[in-house]
Amino acid sequence: MESPSGEGTRHAPEPVAAAAELRASLKHLRTGIRGRVFATKLVVCALITVTGGVLAAQDALSVRIAGVVLLGCMYAHAAELQHETLHNLAFRSRRANTVAGTVLGMPMLISFAAYRTSHLRHHRYLGTPLNREFFDYGDQYGAGQRSRTAAALDWVTRFTMFHHYGLFLASTVRALRGQDFAGETATVSRRIRRDHLLMLAAVLALTALSLALGSTLVLWVWVLPLVLVAAPVHALVELPEHHRCETLNEDPFRNTRTIRSNRLMTWFTNGNNYHVEHHVMPNLPIERLPDLHAEIRDRLHFYHPGYVDYFRKLVAK
């Protein structure tokens, strides 16, 4: 049996009303949060990022380019690590999650407070018209009937993350003015302002250091990695999650996609490839998602064995 998108259907999906019963039947998968696991992820990310920074600071152009690519990939990886902190799954301490998440989002100008609030709403409202994503990619889920020109502009918007940078600038202006954010409480607005002021300070500090050294350091270790690598890589990682799924169906087996992939990509996306599993049990520690996958894989509707398979079929369409 084939899905509407041409992807293989494994089994009839669980009805939405059975979601709580399903989670209850899988409660044996729940384990405590192991902060050491996430701390190890942070150390690995930091070491690779430092290596990229050293390479990007060298004189040889080929070495610099390698550093830019490595840095950009790590900035995108940090955003995936930040996702774990949004759910307070990285550490047992909420404050530790907030600190780690705030730092991890800074390279890609992602406010922890804004992302967390928006992302939890996404989990709550996915499958309904109220659903909104934090990252705006234009034709978010590929559901619109678009001309070739409009479709091309949508893909450019997605891979440049143009809307995200615009949102950052607008939010930074609001932060500098001390204004609240529409639809957010005073407490959340204060936290969003804090994040943007911290990111602005970091950008200004890096720029000032570059000027003091008479170098283009800020360009090679942040601007180019962000714009040329991190943005498109992040967009590619996010794309399969719900794109061309049944996003007005509240059943996570119908509105979300899982990609089995390999260990390298599972590490790089921090388990984001197991996205149906994450929406079925959003509070399950990330390292347990493969175990959940083994339990529910026969129910998956939108499924691919790897990212190459997904993108090959996407392009073929």
C-alpha positions as CSV (number, residue, x, y, z in Angstrom):
1,M,0.0,0.0,0.0
2,E,1.3,3.5,-0.9
3,S,0.9,6.7,0.9
4,P,-0.5,9.8,-0.9
5,S,3.1,11.0,-1.4
6,G,4.2,7.7,-2.9
7,E,6.0,6.5,0.2
8,G,5.5,3.1,1.6
9,T,2.9,2.6,4.3
10,R,3.8,0.0,6.9
11,H,0.5,-0.4,8.8
12,A,-2.8,1.4,9.5
13,P,-2.1,4.3,11.9
14,E,-3.2,4.5,15.5
15,P,-6.3,6.7,15.9
16,V,-5.7,10.0,17.6
17,A,-7.9,8.9,20.5
18,A,-5.5,6.0,21.2
19,A,-2.4,8.2,21.6
20,A,-2.5,8.2,25.4
21,E,-3.1,4.4,25.5
22,L,-0.2,3.9,23.1
23,R,2.2,6.0,25.3
24,A,1.0,4.1,28.4
25,S,1.9,0.8,26.7
26,L,5.4,2.2,26.0
27,K,6.1,3.5,29.4
28,H,8.7,0.8,30.0
29,L,11.0,2.8,27.6
30,R,11.1,5.8,30.0
31,T,14.3,6.3,31.8
32,G,15.8,9.1,33.9
33,I,17.7,12.0,32.3
34,R,21.4,11.3,32.1
35,G,23.2,14.6,32.1
36,R,26.6,13.0,31.5
37,V,25.4,11.8,28.1
38,F,24.5,15.4,27.0
39,A,27.6,16.8,28.6
40,T,29.6,14.4,26.4
41,K,27.7,15.7,23.4
42,L,28.6,19.2,24.3
43,V,32.3,18.4,24.7
44,V,32.4,16.7,21.3
45,C,30.6,19.6,19.7
46,A,33.0,22.1,21.4
47,L,36.1,20.2,20.3
48,I,35.1,20.0,16.7
49,T,34.0,23.6,16.7
50,V,37.4,24.7,18.1
51,T,39.1,22.6,15.4
52,G,37.0,24.4,12.7
53,G,37.9,27.8,14.2
54,V,41.6,27.0,14.1
55,L,41.4,25.8,10.5
56,A,39.3,28.9,9.5
57,A,42.0,31.2,10.9
58,Q,44.8,29.7,8.8
59,D,46.3,31.5,5.8
60,A,45.9,28.8,3.2
61,L,42.5,29.3,1.5
62,S,41.8,25.6,1.1
63,V,42.3,25.1,4.8
64,R,40.1,28.1,5.6
65,I,37.3,26.7,3.5
66,A,37.5,23.4,5.3
67,G,37.3,25.3,8.6
68,V,34.2,27.2,7.4
69,V,32.5,24.0,6.4
70,L,33.3,22.4,9.7
71,L,32.2,25.4,11.7
72,G,28.9,25.7,9.8
73,C,28.1,22.0,10.3
74,M,28.8,22.4,14.0
75,Y,26.6,25.5,14.3
76,A,23.8,23.4,12.7
77,H,24.5,20.5,15.0
78,A,24.4,22.9,18.0
79,A,20.9,23.9,17.0
80,E,19.9,20.2,17.1
81,L,21.4,19.9,20.5
82,Q,19.5,23.0,21.5
83,H,16.3,21.1,20.6
84,E,17.0,18.6,23.4
85,T,17.3,21.4,25.9
86,L,13.9,22.9,24.9
87,H,12.2,19.8,26.3
88,N,14.4,19.8,29.4
89,L,15.8,16.4,28.4
90,A,19.5,17.4,28.4
91,F,20.0,17.9,32.1
92,R,17.8,17.3,35.2
93,S,18.1,21.0,36.1
94,R,15.9,23.4,34.3
95,R,18.4,26.1,34.7
96,A,21.2,23.9,33.2
97,N,19.0,23.3,30.2
98,T,18.3,27.0,29.8
99,V,22.0,27.9,30.1
100,A,23.1,25.2,27.7
101,G,20.3,25.9,25.2
102,T,21.0,29.6,25.2
103,V,24.6,29.1,24.4
104,L,23.9,26.5,21.7
105,G,21.5,28.8,19.9
106,M,23.8,31.8,19.7
107,P,25.8,30.8,16.6
108,M,22.6,30.6,14.5
109,L,21.0,33.6,16.3
110,I,18.3,31.4,17.9
111,S,16.7,32.7,21.0
112,F,16.2,29.8,23.5
113,A,13.2,31.4,25.1
114,A,11.4,32.2,21.8
115,Y,12.3,28.8,20.3
116,R,11.2,26.9,23.3
117,T,7.8,28.6,23.6
118,S,7.1,28.3,19.8
119,H,8.3,24.7,19.7
120,L,6.1,23.5,22.6
121,R,3.2,25.1,20.8
122,H,4.1,23.2,17.7
123,H,3.9,20.0,19.6
124,R,0.6,21.0,21.1
125,Y,-1.1,22.2,17.8
126,L,0.5,20.0,15.1
127,G,-2.3,18.6,13.0
128,T,-4.5,21.7,13.4
129,P,-4.7,25.1,11.7
130,L,-3.1,26.6,14.9
131,N,0.2,24.9,14.2
132,R,3.1,27.3,13.6
133,E,6.8,26.6,13.2
134,F,9.6,28.7,14.8
135,F,11.6,28.6,11.6
136,D,9.5,30.1,8.7
137,Y,10.5,28.6,5.4
138,G,7.8,30.2,3.3
139,D,5.7,27.3,1.8
140,Q,6.4,25.5,5.1
141,Y,5.1,22.0,4.3
142,G,5.0,22.0,0.5
143,A,1.2,21.9,0.4
144,G,0.6,24.9,-1.8
145,Q,0.1,24.8,-5.5
146,R,3.0,27.0,-6.7
147,S,4.3,28.2,-10.1
148,R,7.8,27.2,-10.9
149,T,9.0,30.7,-10.1
150,A,7.2,30.8,-6.8
151,A,8.5,27.3,-5.9
152,A,12.1,28.4,-6.8
153,L,11.7,31.4,-4.5
154,D,10.4,29.2,-1.7
155,W,13.4,27.0,-1.9
156,V,15.8,30.0,-1.9
157,T,13.9,31.4,1.1
158,R,14.2,28.0,2.9
159,F,17.9,27.4,2.3
160,T,19.0,31.0,3.0
161,M,16.8,31.1,6.2
162,F,16.0,34.7,5.1
163,H,12.9,35.0,7.4
164,H,14.9,33.8,10.4
165,Y,17.5,36.6,10.1
166,G,14.7,39.1,9.5
167,L,13.0,37.9,12.7
168,F,16.2,38.2,14.6
169,L,16.8,41.8,13.6
170,A,13.2,42.8,14.3
171,S,13.3,41.0,17.7
172,T,16.6,42.6,18.6
173,V,15.1,46.1,17.9
174,R,12.2,45.2,20.2
175,A,14.7,44.0,22.8
176,L,16.6,47.2,22.7
177,R,13.4,49.2,23.1
178,G,12.3,47.0,26.0
179,Q,9.1,46.0,24.3
180,D,7.2,42.8,24.9
181,F,6.5,40.3,22.2
182,A,3.0,39.7,20.7
183,G,1.2,36.7,22.1
184,E,3.8,36.1,24.9
185,T,3.6,36.7,28.6
186,A,5.7,39.4,30.3
187,T,8.0,36.7,31.7
188,V,8.6,35.0,28.3
189,S,9.1,38.4,26.7
190,R,11.7,39.3,29.2
191,R,13.6,36.1,28.5
192,I,13.4,36.6,24.8
193,R,14.8,40.1,25.2
194,R,17.6,38.7,27.4
195,D,18.5,36.2,24.6
196,H,18.6,38.8,21.9
197,L,20.7,41.2,23.9
198,L,23.2,38.4,24.7
199,M,23.4,37.5,21.0
200,L,23.9,41.1,20.0
201,A,26.6,41.5,22.6
202,A,28.4,38.4,21.3
203,V,28.2,39.7,17.7
204,L,29.5,43.1,18.7
205,A,32.3,41.6,20.8
206,L,33.5,39.3,17.9
207,T,33.3,42.2,15.5
208,A,35.3,44.5,17.8
209,L,37.9,41.8,18.3
210,S,38.3,41.5,14.5
211,L,38.7,45.2,14.1
212,A,41.2,45.4,17.0
213,L,43.3,42.6,15.3
214,G,42.9,44.2,11.9
215,S,41.6,40.9,10.6
216,T,38.5,39.3,9.0
217,L,38.1,36.9,11.8
218,V,34.4,37.6,12.3
219,L,33.8,36.8,8.6
220,W,35.6,33.5,8.5
221,V,34.6,32.0,11.9
222,W,31.0,33.2,12.0
223,V,29.4,35.0,9.0
224,L,30.5,32.7,6.2
225,P,29.9,29.5,8.2
226,L,26.5,30.7,9.2
227,V,25.3,31.9,5.8
228,L,26.9,29.4,3.5
229,V,26.8,26.2,5.5
230,A,24.8,26.3,8.8
231,A,21.6,27.8,7.3
232,P,21.2,25.4,4.3
233,V,22.3,22.4,6.4
234,H,19.8,23.2,9.1
235,A,17.1,23.7,6.6
236,L,17.9,20.3,5.0
237,V,17.7,18.6,8.5
238,E,14.4,20.3,9.2
239,L,12.8,19.7,5.8
240,P,11.8,16.0,6.1
241,E,10.1,16.4,9.5
242,H,6.7,17.3,8.2
243,H,7.1,18.3,4.6
244,R,4.3,16.9,2.4
245,C,2.9,14.9,5.3
246,E,-0.7,15.1,6.4
247,T,-0.2,18.2,8.5
248,L,-3.9,18.8,9.2
249,N,-4.2,15.3,10.6
250,E,-3.6,15.1,14.4
251,D,-2.2,11.6,14.2
252,P,1.6,11.8,14.5
253,F,1.9,8.7,12.3
254,R,0.3,10.8,9.6
255,N,1.7,14.3,10.1
256,T,5.3,13.4,10.7
257,R,8.2,11.5,9.0
258,T,10.9,9.2,10.3
259,I,14.2,8.5,8.6
260,R,16.1,5.5,9.9
261,S,19.5,6.7,8.6
262,N,23.0,5.7,10.0
263,R,24.8,6.4,13.2
264,L,26.7,9.4,11.8
265,M,23.5,11.2,10.8
266,T,21.7,10.1,13.9
267,W,24.5,11.8,15.9
268,F,24.6,14.8,13.7
269,T,20.8,15.4,13.8
270,N,20.8,14.4,17.5
271,G,18.1,11.9,16.9
272,N,15.9,14.3,14.9
273,N,15.6,11.7,12.2
274,Y,13.4,9.7,14.6
275,H,10.8,12.4,14.4
276,V,7.6,10.4,14.5
277,E,9.0,8.8,17.6
278,H,9.7,12.2,19.1
279,H,6.2,13.4,18.5
280,V,4.7,10.2,19.9
281,M,6.7,10.6,23.2
282,P,8.2,14.1,23.2
283,N,9.5,13.7,26.8
284,L,11.4,10.5,26.1
285,P,15.2,11.0,26.4
286,I,16.7,11.3,22.9
287,E,18.9,8.3,23.3
288,R,15.8,6.1,23.8
289,L,14.2,7.1,20.4
290,P,15.8,4.2,18.5
291,D,14.2,1.8,21.1
292,L,10.9,3.4,20.5
293,H,11.4,3.1,16.8
294,A,11.8,-0.6,17.2
295,E,8.4,-0.7,19.0
296,I,6.4,1.3,16.5
297,R,8.1,1.0,13.1
298,D,5.4,-1.1,11.7
299,R,2.9,1.7,12.2
300,L,5.0,4.4,10.4
301,H,3.3,5.9,7.4
302,F,6.0,8.4,6.2
303,Y,9.3,6.5,6.4
304,H,12.7,6.3,4.6
305,P,15.7,4.1,5.3
306,G,18.1,7.1,4.9
307,Y,18.4,10.7,4.0
308,V,19.8,9.9,0.6
309,D,16.7,7.9,-0.2
310,Y,14.4,10.7,1.1
311,F,16.1,13.5,-1.0
312,R,16.4,11.3,-4.1
313,K,12.6,10.6,-4.0
314,L,11.9,14.3,-3.2
315,V,13.9,15.5,-6.2
316,A,12.4,12.8,-8.4
317,K,8.9,14.2,-7.7
